[in-house]
Amino acid sequence: MSEKLLSIREVADHLKVSEEEVKRLVDIGEIPAYKIGGTFLRFRREQIEAIKNEIEEVEEMHPELARPVLDDLGKPTHHLTDLEIEIKAREPAARQYDYTFAEKIRDFVYFYDFYVLSFIMIGVLLFMIFKT
């Protein structure tokens, strides 16, 4: 069975950050992401676990870094540095990954299985109707 990829919301919940922060981390290349169907960002669980462990280690060594910067409304925020702006301007939203044809087919079936099954069922029904 193919592995379950995580959505942006699941990663945000897992890392205890906002969805916008996850997108920002993907944009600057801190979190590896995969585009499915050209639009949906997905993440591998083991990579997110490794990042979470790394964050916890840094927070243990430097507890002052664990406190978030708050905006005027008291919400955690992050202002882009010049380096982050430059990186975001030249890098795609997700790191490029060379998919094999078999992986593309497997991803397509994984995300569109309902539609594929419905199409097959409609085709069988139409065949049965017009056969007689």
N, CA, C and O atoms as a GROMACS GRO file, in nm:
protein
  528
    1MET      N    1   0.084  -0.118   0.000
    1MET     CA    2   0.000   0.000   0.000
    1MET      C    3   0.089   0.124   0.000
    1MET      O    4   0.194   0.126   0.064
    2SER      N    5   0.047   0.225  -0.070
    2SER     CA    6   0.128   0.347  -0.079
    2SER      C    7   0.119   0.426   0.051
    2SER      O    8   0.022   0.418   0.125
    3GLU      N    9   0.224   0.504   0.076
    3GLU     CA   10   0.229   0.580   0.200
    3GLU      C   11   0.132   0.697   0.195
    3GLU      O   12   0.101   0.750   0.088
    4LYS      N   13   0.083   0.736   0.312
    4LYS     CA   14  -0.010   0.849   0.323
    4LYS      C   15   0.073   0.975   0.336
    4LYS      O   16   0.155   0.988   0.427
    5LEU      N   17   0.051   1.068   0.245
    5LEU     CA   18   0.119   1.197   0.251
    5LEU      C   19   0.036   1.293   0.334
    5LEU      O   20  -0.087   1.284   0.336
    6LEU      N   21   0.103   1.383   0.403
    6LEU     CA   22   0.036   1.478   0.491
    6LEU      C   23   0.000   1.606   0.416
    6LEU      O   24   0.071   1.649   0.326
    7SER      N   25  -0.111   1.666   0.455
    7SER     CA   26  -0.152   1.794   0.398
    7SER      C   27  -0.086   1.908   0.476
    7SER      O   28  -0.021   1.884   0.578
    8ILE      N   29  -0.105   2.030   0.429
    8ILE     CA   30  -0.049   2.147   0.497
    8ILE      C   31  -0.107   2.159   0.637
    8ILE      O   32  -0.035   2.186   0.733
    9ARG      N   33  -0.237   2.137   0.650
    9ARG     CA   34  -0.303   2.148   0.781
    9ARG      C   35  -0.249   2.043   0.879
    9ARG      O   36  -0.225   2.074   0.996
   10GLU      N   37  -0.229   1.920   0.831
   10GLU     CA   38  -0.177   1.814   0.919
   10GLU      C   39  -0.035   1.847   0.965
   10GLU      O   40   0.000   1.823   1.081
   11VAL      N   41   0.046   1.900   0.875
   11VAL     CA   42   0.183   1.938   0.912
   11VAL      C   43   0.181   2.053   1.012
   11VAL      O   44   0.257   2.053   1.108
   12ALA      N   45   0.094   2.151   0.989
   12ALA     CA   46   0.083   2.264   1.082
   12ALA      C   47   0.042   2.216   1.221
   12ALA      O   48   0.098   2.261   1.321
   13ASP      N   49  -0.054   2.126   1.228
   13ASP     CA   50  -0.094   2.070   1.358
   13ASP      C   51   0.019   1.992   1.423
   13ASP      O   52   0.041   2.002   1.543
   14HIS      N   53   0.090   1.915   1.342
   14HIS     CA   54   0.198   1.832   1.394
   14HIS      C   55   0.314   1.917   1.449
   14HIS      O   56   0.371   1.885   1.553
   15LEU      N   57   0.348   2.024   1.378
   15LEU     CA   58   0.459   2.109   1.420
   15LEU      C   59   0.415   2.222   1.514
   15LEU      O   60   0.499   2.296   1.566
   16LYS      N   61   0.283   2.234   1.534
   16LYS     CA   62   0.226   2.338   1.621
   16LYS      C   63   0.260   2.479   1.571
   16LYS      O   64   0.300   2.567   1.648
   17VAL      N   65   0.242   2.498   1.440
   17VAL     CA   66   0.260   2.629   1.378
   17VAL      C   67   0.139   2.654   1.287
   17VAL      O   68   0.056   2.566   1.267
   18SER      N   69   0.129   2.775   1.234
   18SER     CA   70   0.018   2.807   1.145
   18SER      C   71   0.042   2.749   1.005
   18SER      O   72   0.155   2.714   0.970
   19GLU      N   73  -0.064   2.741   0.927
   19GLU     CA   74  -0.051   2.694   0.790
   19GLU      C   75   0.034   2.790   0.708
   19GLU      O   76   0.110   2.748   0.620
   20GLU      N   77   0.022   2.920   0.736
   20GLU     CA   78   0.104   3.019   0.666
   20GLU      C   79   0.253   2.998   0.696
   20GLU      O   80   0.337   3.014   0.608
   21GLU      N   81   0.283   2.962   0.819
   21GLU     CA   82   0.422   2.935   0.857
   21GLU      C   83   0.475   2.813   0.783
   21GLU      O   84   0.590   2.812   0.740
   22VAL      N   85   0.393   2.711   0.767
   22VAL     CA   86   0.434   2.592   0.692
   22VAL      C   87   0.464   2.631   0.548
   22VAL      O   88   0.565   2.589   0.492
   23LYS      N   89   0.376   2.711   0.487
   23LYS     CA   90   0.398   2.756   0.349
   23LYS      C   91   0.527   2.838   0.338
   23LYS      O   92   0.602   2.825   0.241
   24ARG      N   93   0.551   2.923   0.438
   24ARG     CA   94   0.673   3.005   0.438
   24ARG      C   95   0.796   2.915   0.446
   24ARG      O   96   0.894   2.938   0.375
   25LEU      N   97   0.792   2.813   0.532
   25LEU     CA   98   0.905   2.722   0.546
   25LEU      C   99   0.928   2.641   0.419
   25LEU      O  100   1.042   2.610   0.385
   26VAL      N  101   0.822   2.608   0.349
   26VAL     CA  102   0.836   2.539   0.220
   26VAL      C  103   0.900   2.633   0.119
   26VAL      O  104   0.988   2.593   0.044
   27ASP      N  105   0.854   2.758   0.116
   27ASP     CA  106   0.906   2.856   0.021
   27ASP      C  107   1.056   2.879   0.036
   27ASP      O  108   1.126   2.898  -0.063
   28ILE      N  109   1.105   2.878   0.160
   28ILE     CA  110   1.249   2.902   0.180
   28ILE      C  111   1.329   2.773   0.181
   28ILE      O  112   1.451   2.776   0.200
   29GLY      N  113   1.261   2.659   0.161
   29GLY     CA  114   1.332   2.532   0.149
   29GLY      C  115   1.362   2.462   0.280
   29GLY      O  116   1.443   2.369   0.281
   30GLU      N  117   1.302   2.503   0.389
   30GLU     CA  118   1.326   2.439   0.518
   30GLU      C  119   1.250   2.307   0.532
   30GLU      O  120   1.295   2.217   0.602
   31ILE      N  121   1.136   2.297   0.466
   31ILE     CA  122   1.056   2.175   0.470
   31ILE      C  123   1.043   2.123   0.328
   31ILE      O  124   0.996   2.196   0.240
   32PRO      N  125   1.083   1.998   0.303
   32PRO     CA  126   1.066   1.942   0.169
   32PRO      C  127   0.919   1.911   0.143
   32PRO      O  128   0.851   1.852   0.227
   33ALA      N  129   0.870   1.952   0.027
   33ALA     CA  130   0.729   1.931  -0.008
   33ALA      C  131   0.720   1.876  -0.150
   33ALA      O  132   0.813   1.889  -0.230
   34TYR      N  133   0.608   1.816  -0.178
   34TYR     CA  134   0.585   1.756  -0.308
   34TYR      C  135   0.453   1.807  -0.362
   34TYR      O  136   0.352   1.810  -0.291
   35LYS      N  137   0.454   1.847  -0.488
   35LYS     CA  138   0.330   1.894  -0.550
   35LYS      C  139   0.260   1.775  -0.615
   35LYS      O  140   0.319   1.701  -0.693
   36ILE      N  141   0.135   1.759  -0.579
   36ILE     CA  142   0.054   1.652  -0.636
   36ILE      C  143  -0.047   1.717  -0.730
   36ILE      O  144  -0.120   1.808  -0.691
   37GLY      N  145  -0.050   1.671  -0.851
   37GLY     CA  146  -0.143   1.728  -0.948
   37GLY      C  147  -0.109   1.871  -0.986
   37GLY      O  148  -0.192   1.942  -1.041
   38GLY      N  149   0.013   1.914  -0.956
   38GLY     CA  150   0.057   2.048  -0.991
   38GLY      C  151   0.012   2.157  -0.896
   38GLY      O  152   0.056   2.271  -0.909
   39THR      N  153  -0.077   2.125  -0.801
   39THR     CA  154  -0.128   2.230  -0.713
   39THR      C  155  -0.121   2.197  -0.565
   39THR      O  156  -0.091   2.285  -0.484
   40PHE      N  157  -0.148   2.074  -0.526
   40PHE     CA  158  -0.157   2.040  -0.384
   40PHE      C  159  -0.020   2.006  -0.327
   40PHE      O  160   0.050   1.918  -0.378
   41LEU      N  161   0.018   2.077  -0.220
   41LEU     CA  162   0.142   2.046  -0.152
   41LEU      C  163   0.119   1.930  -0.056
   41LEU      O  164   0.020   1.930   0.019
   42ARG      N  165   0.208   1.832  -0.058
   42ARG     CA  166   0.200   1.719   0.034
   42ARG      C  167   0.339   1.695   0.093
   42ARG      O  168   0.440   1.737   0.036
   43PHE      N  169   0.340   1.628   0.207
   43PHE     CA  170   0.463   1.609   0.282
   43PHE      C  171   0.474   1.464   0.326
   43PHE      O  172   0.373   1.399   0.353
   44ARG      N  173   0.596   1.414   0.334
   44ARG     CA  174   0.619   1.278   0.384
   44ARG      C  175   0.631   1.283   0.536
   44ARG      O  176   0.699   1.369   0.591
   45ARG      N  177   0.563   1.188   0.602
   45ARG     CA  178   0.557   1.186   0.748
   45ARG      C  179   0.697   1.176   0.811
   45ARG      O  180   0.726   1.247   0.908
   46GLU      N  181   0.783   1.089   0.758
   46GLU     CA  182   0.915   1.071   0.819
   46GLU      C  183   1.000   1.198   0.809
   46GLU      O  184   1.080   1.225   0.899
   47GLN      N  185   0.984   1.276   0.703
   47GLN     CA  186   1.058   1.401   0.691
   47GLN      C  187   1.008   1.504   0.792
   47GLN      O  188   1.087   1.578   0.849
   48ILE      N  189   0.877   1.508   0.814
   48ILE     CA  190   0.820   1.602   0.911
   48ILE      C  191   0.860   1.562   1.053
   48ILE      O  192   0.888   1.648   1.136
   49GLU      N  193   0.863   1.431   1.080
   49GLU     CA  194   0.908   1.383   1.212
   49GLU      C  195   1.053   1.425   1.238
   49GLU      O  196   1.087   1.468   1.348
   50ALA      N  197   1.138   1.413   1.136
   50ALA     CA  198   1.279   1.452   1.151
   50ALA      C  199   1.290   1.602   1.178
   50ALA      O  200   1.372   1.644   1.261
   51ILE      N  201   1.210   1.683   1.111
   51ILE     CA  202   1.212   1.828   1.133
   51ILE      C  203   1.163   1.860   1.273
   51ILE      O  204   1.220   1.946   1.340
   52LYS      N  205   1.058   1.792   1.318
   52LYS     CA  206   1.005   1.815   1.452
   52LYS      C  207   1.110   1.781   1.558
   52LYS      O  208   1.127   1.855   1.655
   53ASN      N  209   1.181   1.670   1.539
   53ASN     CA  210   1.287   1.632   1.633
   53ASN      C  211   1.399   1.735   1.635
   53ASN      O  212   1.453   1.767   1.741
   54GLU      N  213   1.433   1.787   1.518
   54GLU     CA  214   1.537   1.889   1.508
   54GLU      C  215   1.494   2.016   1.582
   54GLU      O  216   1.574   2.078   1.652
   55ILE      N  217   1.368   2.055   1.566
   55ILE     CA  218   1.316   2.174   1.634
   55ILE      C  219   1.322   2.155   1.785
   55ILE      O  220   1.362   2.245   1.858
   56GLU      N  221   1.281   2.036   1.832
   56GLU     CA  222   1.282   2.009   1.976
   56GLU      C  223   1.424   2.013   2.032
   56GLU      O  224   1.445   2.062   2.143
   57GLU      N  225   1.522   1.961   1.957
   57GLU     CA  226   1.661   1.965   2.002
   57GLU      C  227   1.711   2.108   2.015
   57GLU      O  228   1.776   2.143   2.113
   58VAL      N  229   1.679   2.192   1.916
   58VAL     CA  230   1.722   2.332   1.920
   58VAL      C  231   1.655   2.404   2.038
   58VAL      O  232   1.720   2.482   2.107
   59GLU      N  233   1.526   2.377   2.060
   59GLU     CA  234   1.455   2.442   2.171
   59GLU      C  235   1.512   2.399   2.306
   59GLU      O  236   1.514   2.479   2.400
   60GLU      N  237   1.557   2.274   2.318
   60GLU     CA  238   1.619   2.229   2.443
   60GLU      C  239   1.752   2.298   2.466
   60GLU      O  240   1.785   2.335   2.579
   61MET      N  241   1.830   2.316   2.359
   61MET     CA  242   1.962   2.378   2.373
   61MET      C  243   1.951   2.529   2.389
   61MET      O  244   2.032   2.589   2.460
   62HIS      N  245   1.852   2.591   2.325
   62HIS     CA  246   1.834   2.737   2.329
   62HIS      C  247   1.688   2.768   2.361
   62HIS      O  248   1.611   2.797   2.269
   63PRO      N  249   1.648   2.764   2.487
   63PRO     CA  250   1.506   2.786   2.522
   63PRO      C  251   1.455   2.925   2.484
   63PRO      O  252   1.335   2.943   2.465
   64GLU      N  253   1.544   3.023   2.471
   64GLU     CA  254   1.499   3.157   2.435
   64GLU      C  255   1.446   3.163   2.291
   64GLU      O  256   1.369   3.252   2.257
   65LEU      N  257   1.487   3.067   2.207
   65LEU     CA  258   1.439   3.062   2.070
   65LEU      C  259   1.298   3.002   2.060
   65LEU      O  260   1.232   3.014   1.957
   66ALA      N  261   1.253   2.939   2.166
   66ALA     CA  262   1.123   2.872   2.164
   66ALA      C  263   1.008   2.971   2.178
   66ALA      O  264   0.894   2.939   2.144
   67ARG      N  265   1.036   3.092   2.227
   67ARG     CA  266   0.929   3.191   2.243
   67ARG      C  267   0.899   3.255   2.108
   67ARG      O  268   0.990   3.303   2.041
   68PRO      N  269   0.772   3.258   2.067
   68PRO     CA  270   0.738   3.318   1.938
   68PRO      C  271   0.739   3.470   1.945
   68PRO      O  272   0.719   3.529   2.051
   69VAL      N  273   0.762   3.533   1.832
   69VAL     CA  274   0.751   3.677   1.819
   69VAL      C  275   0.603   3.707   1.795
   69VAL      O  276   0.542   3.648   1.706
   70LEU      N  277   0.545   3.799   1.873
   70LEU     CA  278   0.402   3.828   1.863
   70LEU      C  279   0.379   3.961   1.793
   70LEU      O  280   0.456   4.056   1.810
   71ASP      N  281   0.271   3.968   1.715
   71ASP     CA  282   0.234   4.094   1.650
   71ASP      C  283   0.147   4.177   1.744
   71ASP      O  284   0.132   4.143   1.862
   72ASP      N  285   0.088   4.286   1.693
   72ASP     CA  286   0.006   4.375   1.775
   72ASP      C  287  -0.116   4.307   1.834
   72ASP      O  288  -0.165   4.347   1.940
   73LEU      N  289  -0.167   4.205   1.767
   73LEU     CA  290  -0.286   4.134   1.815
   73LEU      C  291  -0.250   4.017   1.906
   73LEU      O  292  -0.339   3.946   1.954
   74GLY      N  293  -0.122   3.995   1.929
   74GLY     CA  294  -0.079   3.886   2.015
   74GLY      C  295  -0.067   3.752   1.945
   74GLY      O  296  -0.056   3.649   2.010
   75LYS      N  297  -0.070   3.754   1.811
   75LYS     CA  298  -0.057   3.630   1.736
   75LYS      C  299   0.088   3.612   1.694
   75LYS      O  300   0.158   3.709   1.666
   76PRO      N  301   0.134   3.485   1.690
   76PRO     CA  302   0.271   3.461   1.644
   76PRO      C  303   0.288   3.508   1.500
   76PRO      O  304   0.200   3.490   1.416
   77THR      N  305   0.402   3.569   1.473
   77THR     CA  306   0.428   3.621   1.339
   77THR      C  307   0.574   3.600   1.303
   77THR      O  308   0.656   3.563   1.387
   78HIS      N  309   0.604   3.624   1.179
   78HIS     CA  310   0.742   3.616   1.132
   78HIS      C  311   0.757   3.715   1.017
   78HIS      O  312   0.680   3.711   0.921
   79HIS      N  313   0.855   3.801   1.026
   79HIS     CA  314   0.882   3.894   0.918
   79HIS      C  315   0.993   3.834   0.832
   79HIS      O  316   1.094   3.787   0.884
   80LEU      N  317   0.972   3.837   0.701
   80LEU     CA  318   1.070   3.781   0.610
   80LEU      C  319   1.199   3.862   0.612
   80LEU      O  320   1.197   3.985   0.606
   81THR      N  321   1.310   3.791   0.621
   81THR     CA  322   1.439   3.858   0.612
   81THR      C  323   1.470   3.880   0.464
   81THR      O  324   1.403   3.825   0.376
   82ASP      N  325   1.572   3.961   0.436
   82ASP     CA  326   1.610   3.987   0.298
   82ASP      C  327   1.650   3.857   0.227
   82ASP      O  328   1.618   3.837   0.110
   83LEU      N  329   1.721   3.769   0.300
   83LEU     CA  330   1.762   3.641   0.242
   83LEU      C  331   1.640   3.556   0.207
   83LEU      O  332   1.637   3.494   0.101
   84GLU      N  333   1.540   3.552   0.294
   84GLU     CA  334   1.420   3.474   0.268
   84GLU      C  335   1.343   3.529   0.148
   84GLU      O  336   1.291   3.452   0.067
   85ILE      N  337   1.337   3.660   0.136
   85ILE     CA  338   1.270   3.722   0.021
   85ILE      C  339   1.342   3.686  -0.108
   85ILE      O  340   1.278   3.654  -0.209
   86GLU      N  341   1.476   3.690  -0.106
   86GLU     CA  342   1.554   3.656  -0.224
   86GLU      C  343   1.535   3.510  -0.261
   86GLU      O  344   1.518   3.477  -0.379
   87ILE      N  345   1.539   3.420  -0.162
   87ILE     CA  346   1.521   3.278  -0.189
   87ILE      C  347   1.382   3.250  -0.243
   87ILE      O  348   1.366   3.173  -0.337
   88LYS      N  349   1.281   3.313  -0.185
   88LYS     CA  350   1.143   3.292  -0.228
   88LYS      C  351   1.124   3.337  -0.373
   88LYS      O  352   1.047   3.276  -0.447
   89ALA      N  353   1.193   3.442  -0.412
   89ALA     CA  354   1.177   3.495  -0.548
   89ALA      C  355   1.237   3.402  -0.653
   89ALA      O  356   1.190   3.402  -0.767
   90ARG      N  357   1.338   3.324  -0.619
   90ARG     CA  358   1.403   3.242  -0.721
   90ARG      C  359   1.374   3.094  -0.713
   90ARG      O  360   1.406   3.021  -0.807
   91GLU      N  361   1.315   3.045  -0.604
   91GLU     CA  362   1.287   2.903  -0.591
   91GLU      C  363   1.139   2.873  -0.608
   91GLU      O  364   1.055   2.955  -0.571
   92PRO      N  365   1.107   2.758  -0.664
   92PRO     CA  366   0.966   2.719  -0.673
   92PRO      C  367   0.910   2.687  -0.535
   92PRO      O  368   0.985   2.670  -0.439
   93ALA      N  369   0.777   2.680  -0.525
   93ALA     CA  370   0.712   2.655  -0.396
   93ALA      C  371   0.746   2.518  -0.340
   93ALA      O  372   0.746   2.500  -0.218
   94ALA      N  373   0.776   2.423  -0.424
   94ALA     CA  374   0.812   2.290  -0.376
   94ALA      C  375   0.939   2.246  -0.448
   94ALA      O  376   0.960   2.278  -0.564
   95ARG      N  377   1.021   2.172  -0.377
   95ARG     CA  378   1.142   2.121  -0.440
   95ARG      C  379   1.104   2.026  -0.552
   95ARG      O  380   1.006   1.953  -0.543
   96GLN      N  381   1.182   2.029  -0.656
   96GLN     CA  382   1.153   1.944  -0.771
   96GLN      C  383   1.195   1.801  -0.741
   96GLN      O  384   1.297   1.776  -0.678
   97TYR      N  385   1.114   1.709  -0.787
   97TYR     CA  386   1.138   1.568  -0.766
   97TYR      C  387   1.110   1.498  -0.896
   97TYR      O  388   1.003   1.517  -0.955
   98ASP      N  389   1.201   1.417  -0.943
   98ASP     CA  390   1.182   1.345  -1.068
   98ASP      C  391   1.096   1.222  -1.043
   98ASP      O  392   1.143   1.121  -0.992
   99TYR      N  393   0.969   1.233  -1.080
   99TYR     CA  394   0.877   1.121  -1.067
   99TYR      C  395   0.893   1.028  -1.186
   99TYR      O  396   0.906   1.072  -1.300
  100THR      N  397   0.890   0.899  -1.158
  100THR     CA  398   0.885   0.803  -1.267
  100THR      C  399   0.741   0.796  -1.315
  100THR      O  400   0.649   0.842  -1.247
  101PHE      N  401   0.722   0.739  -1.432
  101PHE     CA  402   0.587   0.727  -1.487
  101PHE      C  403   0.499   0.645  -1.394
  101PHE      O  404   0.382   0.677  -1.374
  102ALA      N  405   0.554   0.538  -1.337
  102ALA     CA  406   0.476   0.453  -1.246
  102ALA      C  407   0.433   0.531  -1.122
  102ALA      O  408   0.322   0.512  -1.073
  103GLU      N  409   0.521   0.618  -1.069
  103GLU     CA  410   0.485   0.698  -0.952
  103GLU      C  411   0.375   0.799  -0.986
  103GLU      O  412   0.287   0.826  -0.904
  104LYS      N  413   0.381   0.855  -1.106
  104LYS     CA  414   0.276   0.949  -1.148
  104LYS      C  415   0.141   0.878  -1.157
  104LYS      O  416   0.039   0.932  -1.113
  105ILE      N  417   0.140   0.758  -1.213
  105ILE     CA  418   0.016   0.681  -1.223
  105ILE      C  419  -0.035   0.646  -1.084
  105ILE      O  420  -0.154   0.658  -1.057
  106ARG      N  421   0.054   0.601  -0.995
  106ARG     CA  422   0.015   0.564  -0.859
  106ARG      C  423  -0.043   0.684  -0.785
  106ARG      O  424  -0.144   0.671  -0.716
  107ASP      N  425   0.019   0.802  -0.797
  107ASP     CA  426  -0.033   0.922  -0.733
  107ASP      C  427  -0.169   0.961  -0.791
  107ASP      O  428  -0.259   1.002  -0.717
  108PHE      N  429  -0.183   0.948  -0.923
  108PHE     CA  430  -0.310   0.981  -0.986
  108PHE      C  431  -0.421   0.892  -0.931
  108PHE      O  432  -0.528   0.940  -0.895
  109VAL      N  433  -0.395   0.762  -0.926
  109VAL     CA  434  -0.496   0.668  -0.876
  109VAL      C  435  -0.523   0.694  -0.729
  109VAL      O  436  -0.638   0.684  -0.685
  110TYR      N  437  -0.420   0.725  -0.652
  110TYR     CA  438  -0.437   0.750  -0.508
  110TYR      C  439  -0.530   0.869  -0.483
  110TYR      O  440  -0.615   0.863  -0.394
  111PHE      N  441  -0.515   0.976  -0.558
  111PHE     CA  442  -0.592   1.097  -0.534
  111PHE      C  443  -0.724   1.102  -0.612
  111PHE      O  444  -0.814   1.177  -0.575
  112TYR      N  445  -0.736   1.025  -0.719
  112TYR     CA  446  -0.856   1.030  -0.801
  112TYR      C  447  -0.923   0.894  -0.812
  112TYR      O  448  -0.992   0.867  -0.910
  113ASP      N  449  -0.905   0.808  -0.713
  113ASP     CA  450  -0.959   0.672  -0.720
  113ASP      C  451  -1.111   0.671  -0.731
  113ASP      O  452  -1.166   0.588  -0.804
  114PHE      N  453  -1.180   0.759  -0.663
  114PHE     CA  454  -1.326   0.764  -0.670
  114PHE      C  455  -1.372   0.794  -0.812
  114PHE      O  456  -1.465   0.730  -0.863
  115TYR      N  457  -1.307   0.889  -0.876
  115TYR     CA  458  -1.346   0.927  -1.012
  115TYR      C  459  -1.315   0.816  -1.111
  115TYR      O  460  -1.393   0.791  -1.203
  116VAL      N  461  -1.203   0.751  -1.094
  116VAL     CA  462  -1.166   0.641  -1.183
  116VAL      C  463  -1.268   0.528  -1.168
  116VAL      O  464  -1.316   0.474  -1.267
  117LEU      N  465  -1.300   0.492  -1.044
  117LEU     CA  466  -1.397   0.386  -1.019
  117LEU      C  467  -1.535   0.424  -1.074
  117LEU      O  468  -1.602   0.340  -1.134
  118SER      N  469  -1.577   0.547  -1.054
  118SER     CA  470  -1.706   0.593  -1.107
  118SER      C  471  -1.709   0.586  -1.259
  118SER      O  472  -1.808   0.543  -1.317
  119PHE      N  473  -1.602   0.627  -1.323
  119PHE     CA  474  -1.593   0.623  -1.469
  119PHE      C  475  -1.605   0.479  -1.519
  119PHE      O  476  -1.674   0.454  -1.618
  120ILE      N  477  -1.538   0.386  -1.453
  120ILE     CA  478  -1.544   0.245  -1.492
  120ILE      C  479  -1.686   0.192  -1.474
  120ILE      O  480  -1.737   0.122  -1.562
  121MET      N  481  -1.748   0.224  -1.362
  121MET     CA  482  -1.884   0.176  -1.336
  121MET      C  483  -1.983   0.231  -1.439
  121MET      O  484  -2.069   0.158  -1.488
  122ILE      N  485  -1.972   0.358  -1.472
  122ILE     CA  486  -2.059   0.419  -1.572
  122ILE      C  487  -2.036   0.352  -1.708
  122ILE      O  488  -2.132   0.324  -1.781
  123GLY      N  489  -1.911   0.327  -1.741
  123GLY     CA  490  -1.881   0.259  -1.867
  123GLY      C  491  -1.941   0.120  -1.873
  123GLY      O  492  -1.997   0.082  -1.976
  124VAL      N  493  -1.932   0.044  -1.765
  124VAL     CA  494  -1.990  -0.091  -1.761
  124VAL      C  495  -2.142  -0.083  -1.775
  124VAL      O  496  -2.202  -0.160  -1.849
  125LEU      N  497  -2.204   0.010  -1.703
  125LEU     CA  498  -2.350   0.025  -1.711
  125LEU      C  499  -2.394   0.064  -1.852
  125LEU      O  500  -2.491   0.009  -1.904
  126LEU      N  501  -2.324   0.158  -1.914
  126LEU     CA  502  -2.357   0.197  -2.051
  126LEU      C  503  -2.340   0.080  -2.148
  126LEU      O  504  -2.421   0.062  -2.239
  127PHE      N  505  -2.236   0.002  -2.128
  127PHE     CA  506  -2.214  -0.116  -2.212
  127PHE      C  507  -2.330  -0.214  -2.198
  127PHE      O  508  -2.380  -0.267  -2.297
  128MET      N  509  -2.373  -0.237  -2.074
  128MET     CA  510  -2.483  -0.330  -2.049
  128MET      C  511  -2.614  -0.277  -2.108
  128MET      O  512  -2.694  -0.356  -2.160
  129ILE      N  513  -2.638  -0.148  -2.101
  129ILE     CA  514  -2.761  -0.089  -2.154
  129ILE      C  515  -2.765  -0.099  -2.306
  129ILE      O  516  -2.866  -0.140  -2.363
  130PHE      N  517  -2.657  -0.061  -2.372
  130PHE     CA  518  -2.657  -0.056  -2.518
  130PHE      C  519  -2.623  -0.190  -2.584
  130PHE      O  520  -2.634  -0.203  -2.706
  131LYS      N  521  -2.583  -0.288  -2.506
  131LYS     CA  522  -2.551  -0.420  -2.559
  131LYS      C  523  -2.678  -0.491  -2.606
  131LYS      O  524  -2.675  -0.566  -2.704
  132THR      N  525  -2.787  -0.467  -2.538
  132THR     CA  526  -2.911  -0.537  -2.573
  132THR      C  527  -2.993  -0.467  -2.676
  132THR      O  528  -3.100  -0.516  -2.714
   0.00000   0.00000   0.00000
